[in-house]
Amino acid sequence: MTEHKPSRGWHGTVLKLLRAGDYRLTVTGRREISPQYLRLSFDDGGMLDEHRVHPTMWIRMWFANGDKLHQRGYTLVDPDPSAGTLDVEFALHDGIASQWARAARPGDTIEATVLGSKFAIPDPPPTGYVIVGDTASLPAINSLLKSIGDAPARVFLGACYDDDKSLPVARETDVIWVDRRNDGDSLLEAVRSAAFDAGDHFGWVACSNRTTRPVAKVLRDDYGIPRKSIKAQAYWMA
């Protein structure tokens, strides 16, 4: 009998046509950073041999839901091409990715696709950075902070739980944690109320789809950051 494999749907068809790289990751370890935040370690299945690591690099992971597979994007944490290892951090909620992560144990495998991730540190470097995100984008923010050296950075982070405020940030910098209220409006208002003349800064925004665009507009209109100096991408659906 032929084994039935869950379908990737039209997303999978498009990625296949674009010749995206597919890999099988194997869980090698797990660490609970907080009750709502989990870090899994993986063997990369040869992925890092074929793709150069860059700041905020992310992959598409495929999670089964019945007879279908659904993709979710996750940032690579501490990728080590020489060892063929990487970690992924999960901000836990009720979704299929979180359900899989909670149950994952060493030896479990998951399919991953590499396509669409691209980012480079601005050259010449800006005077500083204004960074806005939440626990879902914290791994990418940490990757960015590690890559910009001692450049000044003001970081706004949305918190869904009190425990979120104790999550590790990659370097000591000006971090403002904001309790998430009114579907992210509290984070937007915190960013707006802290505005300063930042025309020579770079803006980086990764929140929910509902919050990302308004925050990017505030960085343009209130901080004076040029559109070409803002990287904004919604990381999850509100």
C-alpha positions, 0 to 999 in steps of 0.5 A: 500500500502506498503511504499517503503523504500530507499535501503542501497545497498551492504554497508547496506547488509554488515553492517547487516551481521556484526550486526552493531547497527542501531539507529534513531537520532532526530534533536534537534537544529542547529547552524551556526558556519560559512557560510560553517560550521554547527553544528546540535544537536541530541537525540541519540535514545539510541545509547550511552547507548549501545556503549562506547564513545572513542576519535574521535568516528564516526558513519555512517549516511544514506542520501537519494538520490532518491531511495537509501541511501548513508552512510557518516562518521561523528565524534561525538561532545560533546557526553553525554551518561547520557543525550542521546545527541550528536552533529555533525558538517558538513563542507558544500559543494555540496554533499547529506549530506550537502544538508540534513544538510542545510535543517534539522530542529528540529524534523527531523530524520536520521538513523545512524549505529555504526560499525568500529570506534575504537581508543585509546590514546597511552599508554605509552603516546608519547612525543607529537603529529603531527596532520594533517587534514582539516575542515572535520576532525576538529571534530575528531581533537578537540576530540583528542586534548581534550583527550591528556591533555597538551601534545604538539601538532603541528596541520596542517589544510587545509582551503578551505575558509578564514572563515575556519581559524576562526573555533574553535580549542579545545585547544591552541596549535601550529595550522598552517592553510594552504590554500587548493591549487592543490588538497591538495598539499599545505597542504602536502608541509606545513607539509614537510617543517615544519619537525623536529625530531619527532621519539618519537611523535604520528602522526594522519592524516585525509585528502582526499584520495588523500592527506592522504597517502602522508602525512603519508609517510612524517611523516614516512620519514621526521619526523621519526615517526614509522609506528606503531605510525601513525593513518592515515585514509582518511575522504573524496574523492578528 
